[in-house]
Amino acid sequence: MKYPFSVTRRSSILSEMQEQTVDLLIIGGGITGAGIALDAASRGMRAALVEMQDFAAGTSSRSTKLVHGGLRYLKQLEIGVVAEVGKERAIVYENGPHVTTPEWMLLPLYAGGTFGKFSTSLGLRLYDYLAGVKKEERRHMLGPNETLAKEPLLKRDGLKGSGYYVEYRTDDARLTIEVMKKAAELGALAVNYARAESFIYEAGKLRGAIVRDLLGGATYAVRARAVVNATGPWVDGVREMDRSKRGKTLRLTKGVHLVFDQGRFPLRQAIYFDTPDGRMVFAIPRDGKTYVGTTDTDYAGDTALPRMTEADRKYLLDAANYMFPQLKLTADDVESSWAGLRPLIQQEGKSPSEISRRDEIFVSESGLISIAGGKLTGYRKMAESVVDAAVKTLSAAGEASFGPSRTRELPISGGDVGGSAGWERYAAKAAGEGAKLGFEPADAEAIARRYGSNASKVFAYADRARELEKRYGLPVRIGAELLYAIEAEMAATPADFLIRRTSRLFFDIASVRRWKDHVAAAMGGELNWTDEQLHAFAAEMDKRLEEATRPAAE
């Protein structure tokens, strides 16, 4: 089957971008850019997107991996933010239940802590109301014994009870990929490892960009009626390229997460707890691991590769040992980590944790539309607002006319499973079909749950995956996922596959160590890499592995 989002089509997609004038050129392939591409394509706009790294390589694969309703913003009295992201959370879930899972969250209450029982009960009730939470997912208040029954590892001294409410866990990178795939299905042209190096102007108005293919080396002139800057931490850099960086600017803050094996940190229940310094931290069980985060500190280092430092690791270890004192966790217990940047809008006099997560759109004199701030949860609404701004610009210029957004009830790729109500039934059926094709039952279920309604397409690679097993020693499941990632998800390197298409670096690091060289060899064979390319991409994966396990210098 020919897929519109295959890595083998990168050059032809770039050529196609150059051969026409697109309605909208989007710079940036994180969740915001992907959402904009989907919204635009669903309205019938000809959209093109370029990303200088891999899709979701920045902030969109480095979050706390929650599509959450913003309880912390209620504490800061940002009522509008809570109401909007709470409602958007439900839309994200219904449109892609295979990448978004309800997760009951425990908020323990302690004598002398940030939260009191009455204020928490009232706050969670208001949260349920503002976010439009389903009746079966509304909050409960628990006593100390009920709280410890949910999570025996919790600190017992001073425990007064807890609030119990629902958040939504996600795979942020896969959410981004599924949104991008759906945009491509609807006609959007999207390419990774393609950098916008300069802009094209006509009579002082922005009319496209010169784009360099960082893998092939060629350059392309991509002309567009409107250009969107959705580059996250790089937003100000792109504004500088347009000579329009004035007024409000970004303030980058870093968030770090640590991953532990469940054998060492056997957390039963997701916890949202306050630390001695007044910040809030999550501890979440997932796929046989427990991850803890996040930090929130100002950042001025390498934007492309933020790293965990010893200070970050110590802060999170101290926080975990404060709330789960019997564990006595040490640095040796940390299996993996990730660090991400939050591109927030500068607010003078506020600490990183106090800065608003609201998004804002800036339109320059040349017409560059920049989107900054915002949350993963609100990506769809942000995209709608950006495309509305582009449509307004195009309509005012008499260049085109397009209707309203259609994404509120549009399933993303893999999301055609009957919504949340039909998801479990669909997943069970798909897993059964995979088992019939010879996949191990556990592998078949994992594929069904990762790929949703695309699982059958992954299973269809069974015979070719067995050939990879013979040739390169790859297990059949990894081989099938790899072939699908190459041909349907534009995975160009082993890091793309092992980090952003499968999250193995974070939640199954042992398999990365075991199979990374086999993956590189198989990709090299499928994509006809030279020995030099093979060694370069394998070395890049080794570097990513080291970054995940060792702290950077302070």
QUIWO-V491142 format. One record per residue. RES is the residue in one small letter. NEAR is the number of other ideal C-beta (glycine too) atoms within 8 Angstrom. Layout:
BEGIN
RES,NEAR
RES,NEAR
END
This chain:
BEGIN
m,5
k,4
y,7
p,7
f,12
s,11
v,10
t,7
r,9
r,16
s,9
s,7
i,11
l,14
s,9
e,9
m,14
q,10
e,5
q,8
t,6
v,14
d,13
l,17
l,15
i,15
i,14
g,14
g,15
g,16
i,13
t,16
g,16
a,20
g,14
i,18
a,16
l,18
d,16
a,16
a,13
s,11
r,13
g,6
m,12
r,8
a,17
a,14
l,19
v,16
e,16
m,8
q,9
d,14
f,16
a,15
a,10
g,15
t,12
s,18
s,14
r,12
s,11
t,10
k,10
l,13
v,13
h,11
g,12
g,14
l,14
r,7
y,11
l,14
k,7
q,8
l,5
e,11
i,8
g,6
v,12
v,16
a,10
e,10
v,16
g,15
k,10
e,12
r,14
a,11
i,10
v,16
y,13
e,10
n,12
g,15
p,13
h,15
v,13
t,12
t,7
p,9
e,11
w,9
m,11
l,15
l,15
p,13
l,13
y,10
a,5
g,4
g,8
t,5
f,11
g,6
k,10
f,6
s,8
t,13
s,11
l,8
g,12
l,14
r,9
l,9
y,16
d,11
y,8
l,11
a,14
g,7
v,14
k,6
k,5
e,4
e,8
r,9
r,12
h,7
m,11
l,11
g,6
p,8
n,6
e,10
t,15
l,11
a,6
k,11
e,11
p,6
l,9
l,12
k,11
r,5
d,5
g,8
l,13
k,8
g,12
s,12
g,14
y,12
y,16
v,9
e,13
y,14
r,13
t,14
d,9
d,14
a,14
r,13
l,18
t,17
i,15
e,16
v,16
m,17
k,14
k,13
a,16
a,12
e,9
l,9
g,8
a,14
l,12
a,18
v,14
n,13
y,13
a,14
r,9
a,13
e,8
s,7
f,13
i,11
y,9
e,6
a,4
g,6
k,8
l,13
r,9
g,12
a,14
i,12
v,15
r,11
d,15
l,8
l,7
g,6
g,6
a,8
t,8
y,12
a,9
v,14
r,10
a,14
r,11
a,13
v,15
v,17
n,14
a,15
t,12
g,13
p,11
w,10
v,15
d,9
g,8
v,14
r,14
e,8
m,9
d,13
r,5
s,10
k,8
r,3
g,4
k,7
t,8
l,11
r,11
l,13
t,13
k,15
g,15
v,15
h,13
l,15
v,13
f,14
d,10
q,11
g,4
r,9
f,12
p,8
l,14
r,8
q,9
a,14
i,15
y,11
f,11
d,9
t,11
p,4
d,4
g,6
r,8
m,9
v,15
f,12
a,13
i,15
p,9
r,10
d,5
g,6
k,13
t,14
y,13
v,13
g,12
t,9
t,10
d,10
t,8
d,8
y,9
a,4
g,6
d,5
t,9
a,6
l,5
p,11
r,9
m,11
t,11
e,7
a,7
d,14
r,15
k,9
y,9
l,15
l,13
d,8
a,12
a,15
n,11
y,10
m,14
f,14
p,8
q,5
l,10
k,6
l,11
t,6
a,7
d,4
d,10
v,12
e,9
s,12
s,12
w,11
a,13
g,12
l,16
r,12
p,11
l,14
i,13
q,9
q,10
e,4
g,3
k,7
s,5
p,12
s,6
e,7
i,13
s,10
r,12
r,9
d,12
e,9
i,10
f,11
v,9
s,11
e,5
s,11
g,11
l,15
i,15
s,14
i,17
a,12
g,11
g,11
k,9
l,12
t,12
g,12
y,15
r,14
k,9
m,13
a,15
e,11
s,11
v,16
v,15
d,10
a,11
a,15
v,12
k,8
t,12
l,14
s,10
a,6
a,7
g,4
e,6
a,9
s,5
f,9
g,5
p,5
s,11
r,10
t,13
r,7
e,6
l,10
p,8
i,14
s,10
g,15
g,14
d,7
v,14
g,8
g,8
s,7
a,5
g,9
w,12
e,6
r,8
y,12
a,14
a,9
k,8
a,14
a,15
g,9
e,12
g,15
a,11
k,6
l,9
g,6
f,14
e,7
p,8
a,6
d,11
a,17
e,11
a,9
i,18
a,14
r,10
r,12
y,13
g,18
s,12
n,11
a,16
s,9
k,11
v,12
f,14
a,7
y,12
a,12
d,6
r,10
a,16
r,10
e,8
l,13
e,12
k,5
r,8
y,10
g,5
l,14
p,7
v,13
r,12
i,13
g,17
a,16
e,14
l,16
l,13
y,14
a,13
i,15
e,11
a,11
e,11
m,12
a,14
a,11
t,11
p,13
a,12
d,14
f,16
l,14
i,14
r,17
r,13
t,10
s,11
r,11
l,11
f,13
f,11
d,9
i,15
a,6
s,9
v,13
r,8
r,6
w,11
k,14
d,7
h,11
v,15
a,13
a,10
a,14
m,16
g,12
g,10
e,8
l,10
n,5
w,10
t,5
d,6
e,6
q,9
l,12
h,8
a,8
f,15
a,12
a,8
e,11
m,16
d,9
k,8
r,12
l,13
e,8
e,10
a,11
t,10
r,5
p,9
a,8
a,4
e,5
END
